[in-house]
Amino acid sequence: MFIAWTTVAERADADRLATGAVARGLAACVQIDGPVVSHYRWQGQLEQAQELRLMFKCPASRLSQLEAYVLSEHPYDTPEWLAVPVERVGEKYLSWANASSTTPPL
C-alpha cells in the first residue's frame, strides 16, 4: 500500500480530485486537510500560500494510474506529488483498501 500527497489552492479542486480518484477505483480513500500554509520558491521568488492537502491511500497496483490521473487533472503547472510505501497496514484495512480500489463496472 502507498500513501501519496498533493496540494491545491481551492476546495473545489480538492473535492474533484478526491472524488474522481475514489470513483475510478484508484484510491480507497482520500483525506483533505487544511488549510495548510506552504512556503516555497517559485520562479526565483519566495512565496507563501494557503493550500489544502490531499492524502491518497492506494494499493501498489494502482499507484501509477493514480499518479497519471492526479497529474493530468491537477490545476497547477508543477503539482506536488509524493508517494511513499506504507511499512505496516492493518490486515482488515488492507483487505478493504484492495477491494475498494478496483475499476468499477461501467
Order of alpha helices (4+ residues) and beta strands (2+ residues): beta-alpha-beta-beta-alpha-beta-alpha
